[in-house]
Amino acid sequence: MPNRKTLLGVFVLALAVVNPGDASIPNGGKVPRKQPLAPEKGIFLVAKPGMQDPRFQRTVVLLLAHSDQGTLGVIINRPTEILLSRVLPNLQIPVADEHTLFFGGPVGMDMLIFLMRSSTPPKHGSQVMTDVYFSADRETLEELLKQRQDKQQLRLYLGHSGWAPGQLAAEIARGDWLLARASSVTVFQKDLRTIWPQLIEQRPGPEMLIKNTLPGIPGAVDLRGQVRGEHPKRVGGL
């Protein structure tokens, strides 16, 4: 175990969907072709209505990292009723009872990752978009909790979503996912029940550039023995 306390992975994000609308050009009235979105950090994967994998049906996944080594993300619209104080009882911080966990994905269910919203880069965090970072550092998490960061600033995820090299590209080519530009407002402030339907209605453009461009994943806290393999209970019919 590393000397420095490492924990979760910070994934905070919000989304601004990019509509495929065209902007006219004054000189000649020609319409430019929009650059297709590609898998990369700060992009939402939006499950299409026909998604066959039940683990990802009606989900929105925020991509945290993407490279030729694979892809890392967290599901942002699957809340659970599991309290942070339950999986990390040794925190000894009262506000730990105020934070519930999100189901981040079916991979690493014994790991905790968190997203944070910050105007300045945290010492132990990786940037996802302008003001959103993810981390797995315990000291950083404890500091955020002591500052009484609420759910509009801090989101915690049990498990994550991961793809091997080329796997996500194959799923997109098969028609499993739409891509949309992410924003912190969507991640931290939007009604969880409406995120997926709204993104589906906006229907980002069908052309998608597939490129395998993922940096290393910060170490996450080992929660084995804390949740004992229990499947998170979904709430609100999400």
Secondary structure, DSSP 8 states (H G I E B T S, - for coil): --SS-B-------------------TTT--------B-S-TTEEEEE-TT---TTTTT-EEEEEEEETTEEEEEESS-EEEEEHHHH-GGG--GGGGG-EEEE--SEEEEEEEEEEE-SS--TT-EEEETTEEEE-BHHHHHHHHHTT--TTTEEEEEEEEEE-TTHHHHHHHHT-EEEEE--HHHHHTS-HHHHHHHHHHH---S-B------------EE-TTTSTT----B-TT-
